[in-house]
């Protein structure tokens, strides 16, 4: 719009018979000043959107608990950016991927698989990875009723009832599905199979004897034991995955690149001392990240047919 206005003014100057030569340098200087002001880089404070839309996946048993646990972090981030914000907590991992993909969210705390789904749809990019007890990795697990005699996995669990988490979960669905299929086994026929539960529901179902086996991740089990949701002996771990990249902080495609870099800088500057007041227990900060860190998750998605090239 600025360039169009300048073109219009230039045309009028050329055509005006009243314009004197001595006036032209002044007009040119004014026009140049307008262009410089219009296209000059904006100060850092202007990089922040008027209001940022944040979202976080189901990292606690209920959306209310998740929002309460993660609100201090998002409030801190918004404060550092000098912007207002809204925060939504989704009820499943697939939901947050859909929200990012549809442009309803600007910045999301996502599970690795949910992030990869969104990225595969061209909807977002990882800029940071959460550290848990100082490490940017975690593990998928399979838990069992403590009274079950399971020494050899998965043979000793064949035919038992198992509950997988929702299909948007990295540790609760993608990774165990990939592990079984890479060994020529289909969990849907190998067990009495059910899917779609939250991680918290899986732990409680095993603890209550409603199912024999269930998928989960080590961080969630630790948190549920520490907050008293389950007893340490209510379930036992019978399988643990290799290292998996921790949760991603992802920004929607199209978010101002300078704003994205500013967010990354704020996150990676969080110290372990800072983390004690703004992050849930055990989270100790962030490392800078990119999509490459999540390639192991993406490869698993392609392998099980959940992603298409």
C-alpha positions in Angstrom: 0.0 0.0 0.0 2.9 2.4 0.8 4.5 1.8 -2.6 1.2 2.4 -4.4 0.7 5.7 -2.5 4.2 6.8 -3.4 3.7 6.0 -7.1 0.5 8.1 -7.1 2.3 11.1 -5.5 5.2 10.9 -7.9 2.7 11.0 -10.9 1.0 14.1 -9.5 4.4 15.8 -9.0 5.4 15.2 -12.6 2.1 16.5 -14.0 1.7 19.6 -11.8 2.5 22.8 -13.7 2.8 24.7 -10.4 5.6 22.6 -9.1 8.9 24.5 -9.0 12.2 22.8 -9.4 13.4 24.0 -6.0 10.4 22.1 -4.4 11.3 18.8 -5.8 14.3 17.9 -3.5 12.1 18.6 -0.5 9.3 16.4 -1.8 11.7 13.6 -2.7 13.2 13.8 0.8 9.8 13.6 2.3 8.9 10.6 0.2 12.2 8.9 1.0 11.5 9.4 4.7 8.1 7.9 4.4 9.5 4.8 2.7 12.3 4.4 5.3 9.8 4.7 8.2 7.4 2.3 6.6 10.0 -0.5 5.9 12.4 0.0 8.8 12.7 -3.0 11.2 10.2 -2.9 14.0 11.5 -2.8 17.6 11.5 -6.1 19.5 8.3 -5.2 21.4 6.4 -4.9 18.1 7.3 -8.5 17.2 4.8 -9.9 19.8 1.3 -10.4 18.5 -1.5 -8.5 20.2 -2.7 -11.8 21.7 -1.1 -15.2 21.3 -3.1 -18.4 21.4 -1.4 -21.1 23.4 -2.4 -24.7 23.8 -1.2 -27.7 25.8 -1.9 -31.4 25.3 -3.4 -33.8 28.0 -0.4 -33.9 30.2 -2.5 -34.2 33.4 -5.5 -36.4 34.1 -8.0 -33.7 33.2 -7.9 -30.5 31.1 -8.5 -28.4 34.3 -5.5 -30.0 36.0 -3.4 -29.6 32.9 -4.2 -25.9 32.6 -3.5 -25.3 36.2 -0.1 -27.1 36.0 1.1 -25.3 32.8 -0.5 -21.9 33.2 2.5 -20.5 35.1 4.8 -21.4 32.1 2.6 -19.8 29.5 2.0 -16.7 31.7 5.8 -16.4 32.0 6.3 -16.7 28.2 3.6 -14.1 27.5 5.1 -11.7 30.1 8.5 -12.0 28.5 7.0 -11.3 25.1 4.8 -8.4 26.4 1.6 -9.8 25.0 -1.8 -11.0 26.2 -2.7 -14.7 25.7 -5.3 -17.4 25.8 -4.6 -21.0 26.9 -6.5 -24.1 26.0 -5.9 -27.6 27.3 -7.0 -30.4 24.9 -8.6 -33.7 25.9 -6.5 -35.8 23.6 -3.2 -35.7 21.7 -4.8 -35.7 18.3 -6.9 -32.7 19.2 -3.9 -30.4 19.7 -2.5 -31.4 16.3 -5.8 -30.5 14.7 -5.8 -27.2 16.5 -2.4 -26.3 15.2 -3.1 -27.5 11.7 -6.3 -25.5 11.5 -4.6 -22.3 12.6 -6.5 -22.1 15.9 -3.3 -22.1 17.9 -0.1 -20.0 17.6 2.2 -21.9 20.0 1.6 -25.4 21.4 3.2 -27.7 23.9 2.8 -31.0 22.1 3.6 -34.7 22.4 6.2 -35.8 19.8 3.7 -37.7 17.6 1.0 -35.0 17.7 3.7 -32.5 16.6 4.8 -34.8 13.7 1.2 -35.2 12.6 0.8 -31.4 12.5 4.1 -30.9 10.8 3.3 -33.5 8.2 0.2 -31.4 7.3 2.4 -28.4 6.9 1.0 -26.8 10.0 3.9 -26.2 12.4 7.5 -26.4 13.3 9.3 -27.5 16.5 11.5 -24.7 18.0 12.3 -26.3 21.4 12.3 -29.6 23.3 11.4 -29.9 26.9 14.0 -31.2 29.4 12.8 -33.6 32.1 15.2 -34.2 35.0 17.8 -32.5 32.8 17.3 -34.7 29.7 15.4 -34.0 26.5 14.3 -37.7 26.3 11.7 -40.0 27.8 10.4 -43.5 27.4 7.2 -45.4 26.4 6.3 -48.2 28.8 3.8 -51.0 29.1 2.5 -51.6 32.5 0.8 -54.7 34.0 -1.2 -55.8 37.0 1.4 -56.6 39.7 0.0 -60.1 40.3 0.7 -61.2 36.7 3.7 -63.4 36.1 5.3 -61.7 33.0 8.9 -62.5 32.6 9.2 -62.7 28.9 7.7 -59.9 26.8 5.5 -60.0 24.8 5.0 -63.8 24.9 3.8 -63.9 28.5 1.2 -61.3 27.8 -0.3 -62.9 24.7 -4.1 -63.0 24.8 -4.4 -60.7 27.8 -6.5 -57.5 27.9 -4.5 -54.5 26.8 -5.4 -50.8 26.6 -3.6 -48.5 24.2 -3.9 -44.7 24.5 -5.5 -42.5 21.8 -4.0 -42.6 18.3 -2.4 -39.2 18.7 -0.2 -40.4 21.6 3.5 -41.1 20.9 4.2 -43.5 23.8 0.7 -44.8 24.2 0.0 -45.7 20.6 2.6 -45.0 17.9 5.7 -46.4 19.6 4.2 -49.6 20.9 2.3 -50.2 17.6 5.6 -49.7 15.7 7.5 -52.0 18.1 5.0 -54.8 17.6 4.7 -54.4 13.9 8.5 -54.3 13.4 8.5 -57.8 14.9 5.7 -59.0 12.7 3.0 -58.8 15.4 -0.3 -57.1 15.3 -1.3 -55.9 18.8 -5.0 -55.9 17.8 -5.0 -59.6 17.3 -2.2 -60.6 19.7 -4.1 -59.2 22.7 -7.7 -58.5 23.7 -7.1 -55.0 22.3 -8.7 -51.6 23.2 -7.5 -48.1 22.3 -8.5 -44.5 23.0 -7.9 -44.1 26.7 -5.8 -41.3 28.3 -2.6 -42.3 30.0 -4.0 -41.6 33.4 -7.0 -43.8 32.7 -4.7 -46.6 31.6 -2.8 -46.5 34.8 -6.0 -46.5 36.9 -7.5 -49.2 34.8 -4.6 -51.5 35.5 -4.5 -50.6 39.1 -8.2 -51.4 39.5 -7.9 -54.6 37.5 -10.2 -53.4 34.7 -7.5 -54.4 32.2 -4.4 -56.5 32.5 -1.9 -54.4 30.5 -1.7 -50.8 29.3 0.6 -48.4 27.5 1.9 -45.3 29.3 5.1 -43.2 29.5 7.6 -43.1 32.4 7.0 -39.4 33.2 3.3 -39.9 33.6 3.6 -42.9 35.9 6.2 -41.0 38.0 3.9 -38.0 38.3 0.8 -40.1 39.2 2.8 -41.9 42.0 4.1 -38.6 43.4 0.7 -36.9 43.5 -0.9 -40.0 45.1 -3.1 -40.9 42.1 -1.7 -44.5 42.2 0.4 -46.4 44.7 4.0 -47.3 43.6 3.0 -51.0 43.7 -0.4 -50.6 41.9 1.2 -51.3 38.5 4.5 -52.7 37.3 6.6 -52.0 34.2 7.1 -54.9 31.8 8.5 -53.1 28.8 10.4 -49.9 28.2 11.2 -48.3 24.8 14.5 -46.8 23.6 15.0 -43.0 24.2 12.3 -40.8 22.6 12.5 -37.1 22.1 10.6 -35.2 24.7 7.6 -32.9 24.2 7.9 -30.3 21.5 7.1 -26.6 21.7 5.8 -25.9 18.2 4.7 -22.8 16.4 2.2 -22.6 13.7 3.3 -22.2 10.1 3.3 -18.6 9.1 4.0 -17.2 12.6 6.5 -14.3 12.3 10.0 -15.7 12.1 11.4 -13.1 14.4 8.8 -13.8 17.0 9.5 -17.6 16.7 13.2 -17.0 17.3 12.4 -14.7 20.2 10.2 -17.4 21.8 13.0 -20.0 21.3 15.5 -17.7 23.0 13.2 -17.1 25.9 12.6 -20.9 26.4 16.3 -21.9 26.1 17.3 -19.2 28.6 15.1 -20.8 31.3 17.4 -22.1 34.1 16.8 -25.0 36.4 16.1 -22.5 39.1 13.6 -20.6 37.0 11.9 -24.0 36.1 11.1 -24.7 39.8 8.6 -21.8 39.8 7.2 -21.8 36.2 7.3 -25.5 35.1 5.7 -28.6 36.5 7.8 -30.8 38.8 10.8 -32.5 37.1 10.8 -30.2 34.0 14.1 -28.4 34.1 14.0 -26.2 30.9 14.4 -26.5 27.2 16.9 -27.1 24.4 16.7 -25.5 21.0 15.1 -27.9 18.5 14.0 -28.5 15.0 12.1 -31.2 13.1 15.2 -33.3 12.7 15.0 -34.3 16.4 11.6 -35.9 15.8 12.6 -37.9 12.7 12.6 -41.1 14.7 8.9 -40.5 15.4 8.2 -39.5 11.8 9.8 -42.7 10.6 7.6 -44.8 12.9 4.6 -43.0 11.6 5.4 -43.9 8.1 6.2 -47.5 9.1 2.8 -48.1 10.6 1.0 -46.4 7.7 -0.3 -43.5 9.8 1.6 -41.0 7.7 1.6 -40.8 3.9 4.5 -39.5 1.8 
